[in-house]
């Protein structure tokens, strides 16, 4: 049913309902309404609510893995949590909040435009929708059905394909894979590309992965030569803090960040940053309108939470953040010191999750326990501990693990949890778990 229809089949539209409700309030008099509003406005967030994890029987865990969605990502710092709680107490006009939040974030992060999205995946979908709309001069309601036969290709390096690029397909776009620079030029020259997608975490510090052939600078140069907008997926790529403006400064037309990872905002929020002409189109496709983002709802609490998270991040320093993480690494490393065959190493991935990680290497023939058995023992304990998923795996995205390596991510640990993790790993490696 159209929201603009007054009545249809006996059902009232929301607009009609509001008009009728307003007239009835006026007929009853303003005093009761005023007193009710005053009562609501003086409400305060409860200082300590009921523990619904306990009520639902869901056990909390110690997150020694990192900002993974399956582990509910980051915990919000007190300043961000307080902003979210306060925002929850009062309604506002959602469109106004989205616009003002985007303008504020854009100023703080040194870019033309910004949109608070439903995570980095929502940002990818909105970026694609904006580029489809721009390239084809179509309305938001023509996606995805009418895209067939129009410009609808998103160019991606084969080495940059990943599960999250399914967000591109929601708008009706399709992916064209390229490998070599010549492939890339040919794909750009066909004339049906609306956007390119560059997966930032697939690259090393020089902009090239082992299986990729085109670095960031060259990728940008060729796309812009053919007047094709470039989107960069940098979801987990903060810290360093400067990354929040580094990639738009390089010339990427749109950049997606996850809000619930290093930025420590709400898990179901993210940012799309870039050229205002495109972020404005992304805004138009976002909720509460009827575009592709209608179901990717970002509530007032998430919008305010992301603004507060940006403020929180910009109040930090690289030295203070990384120094605290290193202290946790050192404490856990000291806890396993002296165990036969155990060696420890600190690594900092170059791009994604750019924080200290502790590698604990050991010889199962000496310890009498395997990597899998250590992982199981940590999970089975109380509280349950989850290690980084690169534990026992091949080297991946800057973490040089192997079958006999435990990977401990320390940046999501709460105060005091580093000591618990260290002792529990020691117990597991010495078969006292």
N, C-alpha and C positions, 0 to 999 in steps of 0.2 A: 504494500500500500504506500502510495506517495505521501511524504510528510507534508506536502502542500495541499492535499485534499482535505476539505473540511469534514466530510463524513462519507463513509463508504461502507455499504453493507451493514449499517447499524453501529459501526465502530467509529469512535471519535479520534481525530488526529491529535497528536500531542499539542499542536498549536491551538486547536480549538479547545482542548481541555484547559490549557493555561488561561485562555481568554475567559472561559466560563468561570474558572476558579477565581480569577481576579475580580470579576464582577460580583461574585457571591461574597467575597471578603469585604468589598466596598459596601455591600448592602448590610452586612453584619456590623460594620463600624470598624475603625482603625485601631481602637485601643487594645483589643485582645491580640491583634496581630503584632502591634508594637511591643507589647509585653513579652510575647513569645520570642520575637527576634532578639530582644534584650537578654532573655534567658539563655538563648543559644549562643549569643556572642560572648557571654561570660563563662562558657564552659571551658574547662582546662583538660588537657590530655592527662589520663591517669598516670601516676608516677610508676606504678608497678602493676601491670595487668596480669590476668591469669595465664599460666603456662600451658598453652594449647598443644605444644609438642608432647608434654606429659599427658595431657588429657586425651590426645589422639593415639598415644602409644607409639610415637615416633621418637626414637632415640637421637639425641644430639651426638655429633662426632667431633673429633679433633681433625681439622683440615690441614694436613701436612702435604697436600698435593698442590694447590694453587687455586686460581680463579675459574674453576671449571663449572659450567652450568649444572652438570649432574650433581654437584656438591653444593649447589645454591650460591656459587660464586663468592663475592666479597661480603663482609659485614660492614655496614655503614658506620662511619665515625660519629661520635655524639652530636657534633654540630649539624651534620646532614640529617640524622635521625630526628633531631629536635625540629628542624625545618619541615620535614615530612609530617610529623605529628601536628604541628601548628596548622599546616595547610589543610589537613584533613578536617578541621573544625569548621571551615567556612567555604561555601560555594562561590564560584566566580564564573564569568563568561569564558568558556574554554578557549574559544578562538583568540580572545584578547590575551589570555595567559600564554598561549603558544607563541603569538607574535612577539610579545614583550620579552619572553624568555629567550627566543631566538635572537632578537636584537641585542640583548644583554650578553649572551654567550658569544656572539660574533665579535662584539667589541673586545671582550676579555681574551678571546683566542685569536685575535688578529686576522679575521677573515671577513669576507663580505656578508655571508649569510650563514644561519645555523638553524637546525630543526631538531627538537627533542623527539626521538623515535622510540619504537618498541624494541629496543636492543639493536645490535649491529645488523642482525638479519633484516629487521624492519627498515633500517636505513638503506640496505642494499636494494630492497624492493622499491622504496620511494625514490631512490636515485635512478633506478631503471625507468620507473614511470615518468619521472621528470624528463629524462632524455628521450624517451619514446614520444612524449607529448611535444617536446621542443622540435624534434626532427620531422614530425609528421603534421604538426599544426592541428592537432585533434583535441577533442574534449576529454575530460577524465572518464566520462561514461563509455567511451569507445574502447577502453581497455578492459579485458584482453581480447574480446571477441572479434573486433574489427581490425586487429593488427595484421592478420594474414594478408599478404600482398602489399603491405606497406613496408617501410624501413623497419626492421625488427631484429637486426643482428647485434650481438655484443661480442666483441673480439677478446679472446683470452688465450694466454700461452697454455699449451697442453700441460706443462709442468705446474701450472697454477690452478688446475682444476681441483675442486674440493667439494665436500658435501654441502657447504653453505651456499654455493652459487645456485642452488635450486631456488633461492629467493628471487633470482632474475626471471625465472620462468613464470612466476605468478602474474606478471603484467602482459604476458603474451610474447615476450622476447625469446629469441633462440641464441644459442652460443655457437660461434665460429672459432674453432681451435687453430692455433698457429704454433709453429716450432721455430722456424728460422726468421731472420729479418726480412728475407725475400717473401716468405709466406705472409708476414705481417703487412708488408707494403701492398701485396696483391689483395689481401682481404680489405684493407682500407680503401683501395682503389675501386672496388666493385660498386661502392656508392650506396649500400644498404645498411651500413653500420650506424647505430645510434649512440654507442658508448663502447669504451674498452674497460675491462676490469683487471686490476693488478692486485694479486694477493701478496701483501707486504711481507707476511711471515714466511713466505716461501724463499725469500732472498737472504743473502748474507750481508755483511756490512758494506760490501762493494756493489750491492744491487744485483748479484747474480747467484742463482742456485746451481748446483752441479748439473742438473738436468735442464736448466733454462738457458736461453741464449741471448735474451734481450733484457738489459738493465733498465732501471727507472728512467734515467735521463733520456735514453734513446727511445724508450717506449713513449714517453711524453712528446718528444720532438716529432716523431713520425705521425702520431695521432693528430697533433695540432696542425701539422702540415696539411692534413686532409680535413681539418676543422671538425674533428670528432672529439667529444668530451671524454676525459679520462677519470674513471672512478678508482679509488684506492681503498681496499679493505684493510684497515689498520686496527681491527677490533681489539686485540690484546696487546697493542703496541704502545702502551704508556704505563710505566716510565720508559725513557726519560720524559719529563714534563714538557720539554721543548718539542716533542713530537706532535703535540696538540696544534702547533702552527707550522711545524717544519714542512709537512707535505703539501699543504695548501700554498705555502710560500714557494715550494719548488715548481708549482704550476698545475698540480692536480686540481681538476675542476670540482670534484666531489670527494670527500674523505669520510669513511664511516669508522666510528669508535664505539666500543661497548661501554655502557655506563657502569655496569656492575663488576668490572674487573679492577684494573689499577686506579681508576678514578674514584672507586669506593662509593658510587651512587647506587640507586635502586637496581636490582638485577634485571628487571624487565624494562630498562630504559637504555637509550643510547643516543649518539649524536651523529648527525649528518652535517658536515661543514663544507663550505665552498663558495662558488660564484652565486651571487644573489639571484640572478636570472633563473638559475636552476633550483636553488633552495626555495624560492618562491613557488615554483611549480610543485616541488615536493610538499610544501605546506598545503597547497591546494588539493593534493591527493591524499593528505593525511586525514585522520579522524578529526572532527565529527562529520566530515562531509561524506559524499557518496562514492568516493574514489576507491582505488585499489587498497588504500590503507584504512578503510572503514573498520575492518576487524582487528587492526593493529592498534588497538586503543591505548592511548597514553593518558592516564588519569592525572588530575591536578597534583596529587601527591608525588607522582613520578617526575612531572615537569619541574616542580619546585625542588625536588630532591636532586635533579641533575644540575640545576642552577647552583644549589648549595654545594654540590660535589665539585663543580668547577671552582667555586670560591675556595673550598677547602684545599684542593690540589694546588692552586696558585699561591696558597699561604705556606706550602711546604718547600723544602729545599732537597735537591738530590742527595746532598751529603747527609742530612739528617735521616732521610728515609733509608738509604742504602746502608748507612752505618748501623741503624737499629737491626736491619735484617742480618747483617754480618755478625752481630753479637749473638743472635739466635743460632746461626750456623755454628759459630765457635763453641757455644755451650753444648750443642748436640754432639759435635765432633769430640769434645773432651769426654763426654759420657761413654763413648765407645773406644776410647783410647786404651791401648794395652791388650785388647782382645787379639789373640793370635790370628794372623793373616789379614787383619782388617786395616785398610788404608782409606784415608779420607781426602777429598778434594773439593774445592769450591769452584763452581763455574757460574758465569753470568751469560745467558743467551744474548746474542747480539741484537735480536729484534723482538720477537714476542716474549712476554714474561721476562723482561730485562731486569732481573733481580738476582741476588745470590741464591744458588741452589747447592745443597750439600750432596755429594756423591759418596756413598759408603760402599767400597769394594771389598770383597772377601772371597776366600776359597772354601766352597762347601765341603771339600774333602777334609779340611782342617777343622772347620766349625761344627761339622756334622749336621748342618741345617742348610736347606736350599732357600733361594730367593722366594719362591712360592710359599714355603712354610713360614718364613718371616712375615710375609704379607698377610697370610691367613691368621697368624697369631696376633698381629696388630689389629686386624679387623674384628677378631673374636673377643678381644679384651673389652674392659669397661673403664673409661669410655673407649669406643671404637676409634681407631686411628686409620686414616686413609693416606697412603703415600702417593707421590706423583705418578701418573700413569706411564711415564717412561721407565719406571722401575722394571728391570729385567728385560728391557727392549733394546733394539738396535739404536744407534745414534739418531737423533731426531731434533730438528730446529734448534741446534746449538747445545743440546745436552748429550754428551758422549757416553751414554750408558751402554751396558752389555748385559748378558744373561746373569751375571753375578754382581750386579750393582743395584743398590737401593738409592732412589732419588728422593730427597726430602725437600719439599717446597716450604719455606718458612714464613712467607710474607702474609699468609692468612691466619697464622697462629695468634691466639689470644694471649694476654699476659699470663705467664706461668706455664703455658702449654709446651714451651720448648724443653723445659726440664722433664716434663712427663714423657714427651716423645723420646728424648735421649735415653731415659731409664728403660722405657719399654723396648726400644730397639736393642739396647744392651742385653736385656733379659731374653729377648728372642734369639739373639745371636749366640748366647751362652746356654740356650735351651732351659731357661728358668721361667719362660712365659707360661 
